[in-house]
């Protein structure tokens, strides 16, 4: 059995060092997503807006 089951809490070194919080803060302040899904969503929306000629 590779890895086995994990019970209780999980530890994240990124959360412990504040990496996740810093990325979230950066994304909120700049409006630039830091996740792959967020970037794909933003690019997709921009493309559809251009295609449908919607202007804000």
PQR file with spaces between the fields and no chain letter, atoms N, CA, C, O and H, PARSE charges and radii, in Angstrom:
ATOM       1  N    UNK     1       0.850   -1.176    0.000 -0.4000 1.5000
ATOM       2  CA   UNK     1       0.000    0.000    0.000 -0.0000 2.0000
ATOM       3  C    UNK     1       0.896    1.239    0.000  0.5500 1.7000
ATOM       4  O    UNK     1       1.578    1.527    0.983 -0.5500 1.4000
ATOM       5  N    UNK     2       0.882    1.948   -1.091 -0.4000 1.5000
ATOM       6  CA   UNK     2       1.739    3.124   -1.235 -0.0000 2.0000
ATOM       7  C    UNK     2       1.125    4.333   -0.554  0.5500 1.7000
ATOM       8  O    UNK     2      -0.012    4.703   -0.849 -0.5500 1.4000
ATOM       9  H    UNK     2       0.327    1.714   -1.889  0.4000 1.0000
ATOM      10  N    UNK     3       1.848    4.935    0.329 -0.4000 1.5000
ATOM      11  CA   UNK     3       1.377    6.160    0.976 -0.0000 2.0000
ATOM      12  C    UNK     3       0.479    5.914    2.166  0.5500 1.7000
ATOM      13  O    UNK     3       0.635    6.565    3.199 -0.5500 1.4000
ATOM      14  H    UNK     3       2.771    4.635    0.568  0.4000 1.0000
ATOM      15  N    UNK     4      -0.444    5.005    2.050 -0.4000 1.5000
ATOM      16  CA   UNK     4      -1.373    4.723    3.143 -0.0000 2.0000
ATOM      17  C    UNK     4      -2.393    5.826    3.326  0.5500 1.7000
ATOM      18  O    UNK     4      -2.361    6.842    2.632 -0.5500 1.4000
ATOM      19  H    UNK     4      -0.571    4.476    1.211  0.4000 1.0000
ATOM      20  N    UNK     5      -3.293    5.618    4.262 -0.4000 1.5000
ATOM      21  CA   UNK     5      -4.318    6.619    4.549 -0.0000 2.0000
ATOM      22  C    UNK     5      -3.805    7.604    5.576  0.5500 1.7000
ATOM      23  O    UNK     5      -3.024    7.250    6.460 -0.5500 1.4000
ATOM      24  H    UNK     5      -3.320    4.793    4.826  0.4000 1.0000
ATOM      25  N    UNK     6      -4.247    8.833    5.455 -0.4000 1.5000
ATOM      26  CA   UNK     6      -3.862    9.863    6.412 -0.0000 2.0000
ATOM      27  C    UNK     6      -5.079   10.231    7.236  0.5500 1.7000
ATOM      28  O    UNK     6      -6.151   10.503    6.695 -0.5500 1.4000
ATOM      29  H    UNK     6      -4.882    9.121    4.737  0.4000 1.0000
ATOM      30  N    UNK     7      -4.911   10.238    8.516 -0.4000 1.5000
ATOM      31  CA   UNK     7      -5.999   10.592    9.417 -0.0000 2.0000
ATOM      32  C    UNK     7      -5.618   11.839   10.202  0.5500 1.7000
ATOM      33  O    UNK     7      -4.438   12.137   10.387 -0.5500 1.4000
ATOM      34  H    UNK     7      -4.040   10.017    8.956  0.4000 1.0000
ATOM      35  N    UNK     8      -6.616   12.550   10.651 -0.4000 1.5000
ATOM      36  CA   UNK     8      -6.348   13.734   11.464 -0.0000 2.0000
ATOM      37  C    UNK     8      -6.101   14.948   10.598  0.5500 1.7000
ATOM      38  O    UNK     8      -6.864   15.224    9.672 -0.5500 1.4000
ATOM      39  H    UNK     8      -7.574   12.308   10.500  0.4000 1.0000
ATOM      40  N    UNK     9      -5.032   15.679   10.895 -0.4000 1.5000
ATOM      41  CA   UNK     9      -4.761   16.919   10.169 -0.0000 2.0000
ATOM      42  C    UNK     9      -3.687   16.679    9.113  0.5500 1.7000
ATOM      43  O    UNK     9      -2.928   15.712    9.182 -0.5500 1.4000
ATOM      44  H    UNK     9      -4.412   15.456   11.647  0.4000 1.0000
ATOM      45  N    UNK    10      -3.643   17.564    8.155 -0.4000 1.5000
ATOM      46  CA   UNK    10      -2.580   17.506    7.157 -0.0000 2.0000
ATOM      47  C    UNK    10      -1.736   18.773    7.302  0.5500 1.7000
ATOM      48  O    UNK    10      -2.248   19.830    7.669 -0.5500 1.4000
ATOM      49  H    UNK    10      -4.260   18.350    8.099  0.4000 1.0000
ATOM      50  N    UNK    11      -0.467   18.658    7.016 -0.4000 1.5000
ATOM      51  CA   UNK    11       0.449   19.782    7.167 -0.0000 2.0000
ATOM      52  C    UNK    11       0.821   20.321    5.798  0.5500 1.7000
ATOM      53  O    UNK    11       1.125   19.549    4.888 -0.5500 1.4000
ATOM      54  H    UNK    11      -0.051   17.799    6.717  0.4000 1.0000
ATOM      55  N    UNK    12       0.800   21.622    5.645 -0.4000 1.5000
ATOM      56  CA   UNK    12       1.200   22.258    4.399 -0.0000 2.0000
ATOM      57  C    UNK    12       2.303   23.267    4.692  0.5500 1.7000
ATOM      58  O    UNK    12       2.091   24.241    5.414 -0.5500 1.4000
ATOM      59  H    UNK    12       0.553   22.248    6.384  0.4000 1.0000
ATOM      60  N    UNK    13       3.476   23.025    4.128 -0.4000 1.5000
ATOM      61  CA   UNK    13       4.581   23.957    4.362 -0.0000 2.0000
ATOM      62  C    UNK    13       4.307   25.300    3.700  0.5500 1.7000
ATOM      63  O    UNK    13       4.789   26.330    4.170 -0.5500 1.4000
ATOM      64  H    UNK    13       3.648   22.233    3.542  0.4000 1.0000
ATOM      65  N    UNK    14       3.532   25.303    2.605 -0.4000 1.5000
ATOM      66  CA   UNK    14       3.207   26.573    1.947 -0.0000 2.0000
ATOM      67  C    UNK    14       2.316   27.430    2.839  0.5500 1.7000
ATOM      68  O    UNK    14       2.502   28.644    2.924 -0.5500 1.4000
ATOM      69  H    UNK    14       3.139   24.467    2.223  0.4000 1.0000
ATOM      70  N    UNK    15       1.341   26.794    3.508 -0.4000 1.5000
ATOM      71  CA   UNK    15       0.474   27.535    4.426 -0.0000 2.0000
ATOM      72  C    UNK    15       1.283   28.017    5.628  0.5500 1.7000
ATOM      73  O    UNK    15       1.098   29.142    6.093 -0.5500 1.4000
ATOM      74  H    UNK    15       1.191   25.808    3.439  0.4000 1.0000
ATOM      75  N    UNK    16       2.180   27.167    6.129 -0.4000 1.5000
ATOM      76  CA   UNK    16       2.976   27.514    7.306 -0.0000 2.0000
ATOM      77  C    UNK    16       3.896   28.706    7.033  0.5500 1.7000
ATOM      78  O    UNK    16       4.103   29.540    7.915 -0.5500 1.4000
ATOM      79  H    UNK    16       2.330   26.253    5.751  0.4000 1.0000
ATOM      80  N    UNK    17       4.444   28.792    5.833 -0.4000 1.5000
ATOM      81  CA   UNK    17       5.354   29.884    5.490 -0.0000 2.0000
ATOM      82  C    UNK    17       4.624   31.112    4.947  0.5500 1.7000
ATOM      83  O    UNK    17       5.243   32.152    4.720 -0.5500 1.4000
ATOM      84  H    UNK    17       4.277   28.114    5.117  0.4000 1.0000
ATOM      85  N    UNK    18       3.329   30.998    4.740 -0.4000 1.5000
ATOM      86  CA   UNK    18       2.549   32.136    4.272 -0.0000 2.0000
ATOM      87  C    UNK    18       2.535   32.315    2.764  0.5500 1.7000
ATOM      88  O    UNK    18       2.140   33.372    2.271 -0.5500 1.4000
ATOM      89  H    UNK    18       2.826   30.153    4.925  0.4000 1.0000
ATOM      90  N    UNK    19       2.963   31.294    2.022 -0.4000 1.5000
ATOM      91  CA   UNK    19       3.001   31.393    0.560 -0.0000 2.0000
ATOM      92  C    UNK    19       1.591   31.532   -0.002  0.5500 1.7000
ATOM      93  O    UNK    19       1.348   32.367   -0.873 -0.5500 1.4000
ATOM      94  H    UNK    19       3.284   30.436    2.422  0.4000 1.0000
ATOM      95  N    UNK    20       0.665   30.719    0.490 -0.4000 1.5000
ATOM      96  CA   UNK    20      -0.711   30.750   -0.018 -0.0000 2.0000
ATOM      97  C    UNK    20      -1.362   32.104    0.238  0.5500 1.7000
ATOM      98  O    UNK    20      -2.033   32.650   -0.638 -0.5500 1.4000
ATOM      99  H    UNK    20       0.862   30.041    1.198  0.4000 1.0000
ATOM     100  N    UNK    21      -1.166   32.638    1.427 -0.4000 1.5000
ATOM     101  CA   UNK    21      -1.735   33.943    1.765 -0.0000 2.0000
ATOM     102  C    UNK    21      -1.151   35.058    0.922  0.5500 1.7000
ATOM     103  O    UNK    21      -1.866   35.972    0.512 -0.5500 1.4000
ATOM     104  H    UNK    21      -0.621   32.194    2.138  0.4000 1.0000
ATOM     105  N    UNK    22       0.153   34.988    0.662 -0.4000 1.5000
ATOM     106  CA   UNK    22       0.806   36.010   -0.155 -0.0000 2.0000
ATOM     107  C    UNK    22       0.282   35.974   -1.589  0.5500 1.7000
ATOM     108  O    UNK    22       0.071   37.018   -2.206 -0.5500 1.4000
ATOM     109  H    UNK    22       0.733   34.245    0.996  0.4000 1.0000
ATOM     110  N    UNK    23       0.073   34.759   -2.117 -0.4000 1.5000
ATOM     111  CA   UNK    23      -0.466   34.631   -3.475 -0.0000 2.0000
ATOM     112  C    UNK    23      -1.876   35.195   -3.549  0.5500 1.7000
ATOM     113  O    UNK    23      -2.220   35.886   -4.508 -0.5500 1.4000
ATOM     114  H    UNK    23       0.244   33.911   -1.616  0.4000 1.0000
ATOM     115  N    UNK    24      -2.696   34.906   -2.541 -0.4000 1.5000
ATOM     116  CA   UNK    24      -4.068   35.419   -2.512 -0.0000 2.0000
ATOM     117  C    UNK    24      -4.066   36.938   -2.428  0.5500 1.7000
ATOM     118  O    UNK    24      -4.830   37.604   -3.128 -0.5500 1.4000
ATOM     119  H    UNK    24      -2.417   34.344   -1.762  0.4000 1.0000
ATOM     120  N    UNK    25      -3.220   37.479   -1.585 -0.4000 1.5000
ATOM     121  CA   UNK    25      -3.132   38.926   -1.421 -0.0000 2.0000
ATOM     122  C    UNK    25      -2.694   39.597   -2.727  0.5500 1.7000
ATOM     123  O    UNK    25      -3.260   40.614   -3.126 -0.5500 1.4000
ATOM     124  H    UNK    25      -2.600   36.939   -1.017  0.4000 1.0000
ATOM     125  N    UNK    26      -1.698   39.032   -3.379 -0.4000 1.5000
ATOM     126  CA   UNK    26      -1.214   39.558   -4.656 -0.0000 2.0000
ATOM     127  C    UNK    26      -2.326   39.541   -5.702  0.5500 1.7000
ATOM     128  O    UNK    26      -2.517   40.512   -6.434 -0.5500 1.4000
ATOM     129  H    UNK    26      -1.238   38.206   -3.055  0.4000 1.0000
ATOM     130  N    UNK    27      -3.055   38.433   -5.767 -0.4000 1.5000
ATOM     131  CA   UNK    27      -4.128   38.297   -6.758 -0.0000 2.0000
ATOM     132  C    UNK    27      -5.240   39.312   -6.508  0.5500 1.7000
ATOM     133  O    UNK    27      -5.783   39.884   -7.454 -0.5500 1.4000
ATOM     134  H    UNK    27      -2.901   37.643   -5.173  0.4000 1.0000
ATOM     135  N    UNK    28      -5.579   39.534   -5.252 -0.4000 1.5000
ATOM     136  CA   UNK    28      -6.634   40.503   -4.927 -0.0000 2.0000
ATOM     137  C    UNK    28      -6.223   41.931   -5.280  0.5500 1.7000
ATOM     138  O    UNK    28      -7.020   42.697   -5.820 -0.5500 1.4000
ATOM     139  H    UNK    28      -5.138   39.070   -4.484  0.4000 1.0000
ATOM     140  N    UNK    29      -4.974   42.282   -4.970 -0.4000 1.5000
ATOM     141  CA   UNK    29      -4.506   43.659   -5.197 -0.0000 2.0000
ATOM     142  C    UNK    29      -4.309   43.975   -6.675  0.5500 1.7000
ATOM     143  O    UNK    29      -4.610   45.084   -7.116 -0.5500 1.4000
ATOM     144  H    UNK    29      -4.326   41.660   -4.531  0.4000 1.0000
ATOM     145  N    UNK    30      -3.807   43.017   -7.439 -0.4000 1.5000
ATOM     146  CA   UNK    30      -3.474   43.279   -8.837 -0.0000 2.0000
ATOM     147  C    UNK    30      -4.564   42.863   -9.812  0.5500 1.7000
ATOM     148  O    UNK    30      -4.613   43.360  -10.937 -0.5500 1.4000
ATOM     149  H    UNK    30      -3.562   42.116   -7.081  0.4000 1.0000
ATOM     150  N    UNK    31      -5.433   41.959   -9.392 -0.4000 1.5000
ATOM     151  CA   UNK    31      -6.455   41.441  -10.303 -0.0000 2.0000
ATOM     152  C    UNK    31      -5.917   40.368  -11.235  0.5500 1.7000
ATOM     153  O    UNK    31      -6.603   39.953  -12.169 -0.5500 1.4000
ATOM     154  H    UNK    31      -5.393   41.555   -8.478  0.4000 1.0000
ATOM     155  N    UNK    32      -4.679   39.913  -10.982 -0.4000 1.5000
ATOM     156  CA   UNK    32      -4.066   38.871  -11.800 -0.0000 2.0000
ATOM     157  C    UNK    32      -4.162   37.551  -11.041  0.5500 1.7000
ATOM     158  O    UNK    32      -3.596   37.427   -9.955 -0.5500 1.4000
ATOM     159  H    UNK    32      -4.122   40.251  -10.223  0.4000 1.0000
ATOM     160  N    UNK    33      -4.870   36.562  -11.592 -0.4000 1.5000
ATOM     161  CA   UNK    33      -4.997   35.285  -10.898 -0.0000 2.0000
ATOM     162  C    UNK    33      -3.653   34.553  -10.801  0.5500 1.7000
ATOM     163  O    UNK    33      -2.824   34.647  -11.707 -0.5500 1.4000
ATOM     164  H    UNK    33      -5.331   36.664  -12.474  0.4000 1.0000
ATOM     165  N    UNK    34      -3.448   33.836   -9.715 -0.4000 1.5000
ATOM     166  CA   UNK    34      -2.192   33.112   -9.532 -0.0000 2.0000
ATOM     167  C    UNK    34      -2.370   31.613   -9.698  0.5500 1.7000
ATOM     168  O    UNK    34      -1.402   30.862   -9.579 -0.5500 1.4000
ATOM     169  H    UNK    34      -4.121   33.760   -8.980  0.4000 1.0000
ATOM     170  N    UNK    35      -3.591   31.162   -9.970 -0.4000 1.5000
ATOM     171  CA   UNK    35      -3.825   29.739  -10.186 -0.0000 2.0000
ATOM     172  C    UNK    35      -4.069   29.486  -11.666  0.5500 1.7000
ATOM     173  O    UNK    35      -4.477   30.384  -12.403 -0.5500 1.4000
ATOM     174  H    UNK    35      -4.377   31.771  -10.066  0.4000 1.0000
ATOM     175  N    UNK    36      -3.819   28.270  -12.086 -0.4000 1.5000
ATOM     176  CA   UNK    36      -4.033   27.919  -13.491 -0.0000 2.0000
ATOM     177  C    UNK    36      -5.504   28.081  -13.874  0.5500 1.7000
ATOM     178  O    UNK    36      -5.825   28.632  -14.926 -0.5500 1.4000
ATOM     179  H    UNK    36      -3.488   27.541  -11.487  0.4000 1.0000
ATOM     180  N    UNK    37      -6.389   27.595  -13.010 -0.4000 1.5000
ATOM     181  CA   UNK    37      -7.820   27.709  -13.283 -0.0000 2.0000
ATOM     182  C    UNK    37      -8.277   29.151  -13.365  0.5500 1.7000
ATOM     183  O    UNK    37      -9.080   29.505  -14.229 -0.5500 1.4000
ATOM     184  H    UNK    37      -6.128   27.147  -12.154  0.4000 1.0000
ATOM     185  N    UNK    38      -7.773   29.976  -12.477 -0.4000 1.5000
ATOM     186  CA   UNK    38      -8.124   31.391  -12.484 -0.0000 2.0000
ATOM     187  C    UNK    38      -7.643   32.093  -13.742  0.5500 1.7000
ATOM     188  O    UNK    38      -8.350   32.924  -14.311 -0.5500 1.4000
ATOM     189  H    UNK    38      -7.121   29.688  -11.776  0.4000 1.0000
ATOM     190  N    UNK    39      -6.434   31.751  -14.169 -0.4000 1.5000
ATOM     191  CA   UNK    39      -5.885   32.351  -15.384 -0.0000 2.0000
ATOM     192  C    UNK    39      -6.691   31.915  -16.604  0.5500 1.7000
ATOM     193  O    UNK    39      -6.995   32.734  -17.472 -0.5500 1.4000
ATOM     194  H    UNK    39      -5.860   31.075  -13.706  0.4000 1.0000
ATOM     195  N    UNK    40      -7.043   30.619  -16.675 -0.4000 1.5000
ATOM     196  CA   UNK    40      -7.837   30.123  -17.805 -0.0000 2.0000
ATOM     197  C    UNK    40      -9.205   30.793  -17.839  0.5500 1.7000
ATOM     198  O    UNK    40      -9.707   31.140  -18.909 -0.5500 1.4000
ATOM     199  H    UNK    40      -6.797   29.954  -15.970  0.4000 1.0000
ATOM     200  N    UNK    41      -9.798   30.969  -16.681 -0.4000 1.5000
ATOM     201  CA   UNK    41     -11.116   31.605  -16.593 -0.0000 2.0000
ATOM     202  C    UNK    41     -11.041   33.058  -17.066  0.5500 1.7000
ATOM     203  O    UNK    41     -11.909   33.526  -17.803 -0.5500 1.4000
ATOM     204  H    UNK    41      -9.391   30.686  -15.813  0.4000 1.0000
ATOM     205  N    UNK    42      -9.996   33.762  -16.633 -0.4000 1.5000
ATOM     206  CA   UNK    42      -9.846   35.174  -17.009 -0.0000 2.0000
ATOM     207  C    UNK    42      -9.600   35.315  -18.510  0.5500 1.7000
ATOM     208  O    UNK    42     -10.208   36.166  -19.159 -0.5500 1.4000
ATOM     209  H    UNK    42      -9.291   33.382  -16.034  0.4000 1.0000
ATOM     210  N    UNK    43      -8.721   34.493  -19.061 -0.4000 1.5000
ATOM     211  CA   UNK    43      -8.426   34.548  -20.494 -0.0000 2.0000
ATOM     212  C    UNK    43      -9.659   34.165  -21.307  0.5500 1.7000
ATOM     213  O    UNK    43      -9.942   34.779  -22.335 -0.5500 1.4000
ATOM     214  H    UNK    43      -8.227   33.801  -18.533  0.4000 1.0000
ATOM     215  N    UNK    44     -10.386   33.160  -20.850 -0.4000 1.5000
ATOM     216  CA   UNK    44     -11.609   32.745  -21.539 -0.0000 2.0000
ATOM     217  C    UNK    44     -12.644   33.851  -21.567  0.5500 1.7000
ATOM     218  O    UNK    44     -13.287   34.075  -22.593 -0.5500 1.4000
ATOM     219  H    UNK    44     -10.157   32.661  -20.014  0.4000 1.0000
ATOM     220  N    UNK    45     -12.811   34.546  -20.452 -0.4000 1.5000
ATOM     221  CA   UNK    45     -13.769   35.653  -20.396 -0.0000 2.0000
ATOM     222  C    UNK    45     -13.344   36.798  -21.309  0.5500 1.7000
ATOM     223  O    UNK    45     -14.181   37.393  -21.989 -0.5500 1.4000
ATOM     224  H    UNK    45     -12.289   34.365  -19.619  0.4000 1.0000
ATOM     225  N    UNK    46     -12.049   37.111  -21.329 -0.4000 1.5000
ATOM     226  CA   UNK    46     -11.558   38.176  -22.209 -0.0000 2.0000
ATOM     227  C    UNK    46     -11.783   37.817  -23.675  0.5500 1.7000
ATOM     228  O    UNK    46     -12.187   38.661  -24.476 -0.5500 1.4000
ATOM     229  H    UNK    46     -11.369   36.628  -20.776  0.4000 1.0000
ATOM     230  N    UNK    47     -11.518   36.556  -24.018 -0.4000 1.5000
ATOM     231  CA   UNK    47     -11.702   36.096  -25.394 -0.0000 2.0000
ATOM     232  C    UNK    47     -13.171   36.173  -25.804  0.5500 1.7000
ATOM     233  O    UNK    47     -13.490   36.647  -26.894 -0.5500 1.4000
ATOM     234  H    UNK    47     -11.190   35.871  -23.367  0.4000 1.0000
ATOM     235  N    UNK    48     -14.058   35.708  -24.935 -0.4000 1.5000
ATOM     236  CA   UNK    48     -15.488   35.758  -25.246 -0.0000 2.0000
ATOM     237  C    UNK    48     -15.985   37.191  -25.357  0.5500 1.7000
ATOM     238  O    UNK    48     -16.811   37.496  -26.217 -0.5500 1.4000
ATOM     239  H    UNK    48     -13.799   35.322  -24.050  0.4000 1.0000
ATOM     240  N    UNK    49     -15.494   38.066  -24.499 -0.4000 1.5000
ATOM     241  CA   UNK    49     -15.885   39.476  -24.573 -0.0000 2.0000
ATOM     242  C    UNK    49     -15.457   40.086  -25.911  0.5500 1.7000
ATOM     243  O    UNK    49     -16.212   40.842  -26.522 -0.5500 1.4000
ATOM     244  H    UNK    49     -14.823   37.818  -23.800  0.4000 1.0000
ATOM     245  N    UNK    50     -14.240   39.755  -26.362 -0.4000 1.5000
ATOM     246  CA   UNK    50     -13.775   40.271  -27.651 -0.0000 2.0000
ATOM     247  C    UNK    50     -14.589   39.674  -28.793  0.5500 1.7000
ATOM     248  O    UNK    50     -14.945   40.373  -29.742 -0.5500 1.4000
ATOM     249  H    UNK    50     -13.626   39.141  -25.866  0.4000 1.0000
ATOM     250  N    UNK    51     -14.877   38.392  -28.698 -0.4000 1.5000
ATOM     251  CA   UNK    51     -15.624   37.701  -29.741 -0.0000 2.0000
ATOM     252  C    UNK    51     -17.043   38.244  -29.859  0.5500 1.7000
ATOM     253  O    UNK    51     -17.556   38.423  -30.964 -0.5500 1.4000
ATOM     254  H    UNK    51     -14.588   37.825  -27.928  0.4000 1.0000
ATOM     255  N    UNK    52     -17.661   38.501  -28.739 -0.4000 1.5000
ATOM     256  CA   UNK    52     -19.038   38.993  -28.726 -0.0000 2.0000
ATOM     257  C    UNK    52     -19.109   40.516  -28.698  0.5500 1.7000
ATOM     258  O    UNK    52     -20.193   41.098  -28.677 -0.5500 1.4000
ATOM     259  H    UNK    52     -17.244   38.355  -27.842  0.4000 1.0000
ATOM     260  N    UNK    53     -17.936   41.154  -28.699 -0.4000 1.5000
ATOM     261  CA   UNK    53     -17.811   42.618  -28.717 -0.0000 2.0000
ATOM     262  C    UNK    53     -18.563   43.295  -27.584  0.5500 1.7000
ATOM     263  O    UNK    53     -19.270   44.284  -27.780 -0.5500 1.4000
ATOM     264  H    UNK    53     -17.055   40.682  -28.716  0.4000 1.0000
ATOM     265  N    UNK    54     -18.394   42.743  -26.410 -0.4000 1.5000
ATOM     266  CA   UNK    54     -18.980   43.367  -25.223 -0.0000 2.0000
ATOM     267  C    UNK    54     -17.956   44.321  -24.641  0.5500 1.7000
ATOM     268  O    UNK    54     -16.788   43.961  -24.492 -0.5500 1.4000
ATOM     269  H    UNK    54     -17.820   41.940  -26.251  0.4000 1.0000
ATOM     270  N    UNK    55     -18.365   45.495  -24.321 -0.4000 1.5000
ATOM     271  CA   UNK    55     -17.481   46.481  -23.690 -0.0000 2.0000
ATOM     272  C    UNK    55     -18.078   46.880  -22.365  0.5500 1.7000
ATOM     273  O    UNK    55     -19.289   47.066  -22.241 -0.5500 1.4000
ATOM     274  H    UNK    55     -19.314   45.787  -24.443  0.4000 1.0000
ATOM     275  N    UNK    56     -17.223   47.010  -21.383 -0.4000 1.5000
ATOM     276  CA   UNK    56     -17.699   47.421  -20.053 -0.0000 2.0000
ATOM     277  C    UNK    56     -17.525   48.900  -19.890  0.5500 1.7000
ATOM     278  O    UNK    56     -17.863   49.449  -18.842 -0.5500 1.4000
ATOM     279  H    UNK    56     -16.240   46.859  -21.484  0.4000 1.0000
